[in-house]
Amino acid sequence: MKGFGVAMVITGLLAVVSSGNVWAATDDGSKIIIKSPTQGEKVGSDVEIVYELIKGREATHAHCFVDGEYQKGWTGTVKGLSRGTHEIKVVAADKDHQSLAAEASVIVEVE
């Protein structure tokens, strides 16, 4: 009987996980387009990110992430990237700095 209870808990967890992202960010209708750099572009260690934020109902600004790491104090240029491949992601955020669903990303190669 103990095994049956464990199986039911696992089945319930699998149902929640397979039903989609429970913690999905709010889709307020915003859109983000990264204009520069372009996908696969070879760049230096300092990279200016040129993007367009089309604001939806809640977006007020954007946040930047490099390789999944939040870039605190980002003002448009990512500085000091090491050599190699990096993912740069720009994500729409609301007035409380909560991420929204709109995002765009590019992979760049730092030489």
N, C-alpha and C positions, 0 to 999 in steps of 0.2 A: 504494500500500500504506500510506503514511503516513496518508492520509485515512481509511482503513478503521480504523486504530488509534485515531485521534481520535474517530471515530464510536462505536466500542465503549466508550471511556471515557465519553463523553457519555451514551450509552444506560445505562450502569451507574449513573452519578450520578442520572439521571432516575428510574431504578427505585428507588433508595434514597430520594430525596426524595418520590416519589409514594406510597411505602409507608406514610407516616405520619410522625409526629414521632419521630425517632430518640432525641431527648433528652427524652422525656416525663417529667414529674414522677411520683413514686410515688403511686399511689392506695391509701392505707391505710384507706379507708373513712370518712375524716373528711368533715364537711359544714360549710359556713359560710353563714350567713344574715345579710345586712345589714338591720337593723330600721329604722335611721335614719342618714342621710337617705334619702328614698325617691327612686325614679327620676324625674328631671326636676324635682326640688324646687329652689326658689329659696332660696339660703342666703347667709350673710354670709361674710366672709373667713376666719373661724375656724369650723370645722365639727367637732362631736363625732360620732364614728362609733360607733353602737351596733350591735353584732353578736353573734351567737351562734356559738360554735365547738363543734361536736359532735365530740369527739376520737375518732379511729380508733386504730389500733395504734401510730402513731408521732407524731402531732401533740402538741405541748406548748404552742404559742402561735400567734399570727398576726402577719403583717407587713402593712404598708400601703404601697400605691403610688398616687401621683397622677400621672396622665398618663404612666404607665409608669416613673416615677422613684421609687425606694425612699425611704421616709420614715424615715431613721435616727433612733432615739430616740423613735419614735411611742409615745405613751402613751394613745391614745384620741381625741385631738383633733388635727386637721390645722389648722395655723395659717398665716395670711398668704397665702391663695389670692388670686390676681389676678382681676379681673373677667373674666367670660366662662364658657365651658363647660369642665368638667373631668371626667375619669373617675377615680373613687375605687375602688380594688380592694383587697380584703382576701384574703390568701392564707394558708392553713395552713402551719406550719413545724414541723420536728422539733427535737430538743434541740441539734442542730448547726447550726441556722438554715438548713437546706436546705428550699426550697419543696416542698410536696406538691401533689397534684393539686387538692385542694379550694380553690375560690376563689369569690368573689362580687364583683360590681361594680355601681356605679350611676353615672349621668351626672347632674351637678348644674350649676346655673347660679348663679354668684356675681354678685350685683348690686352 
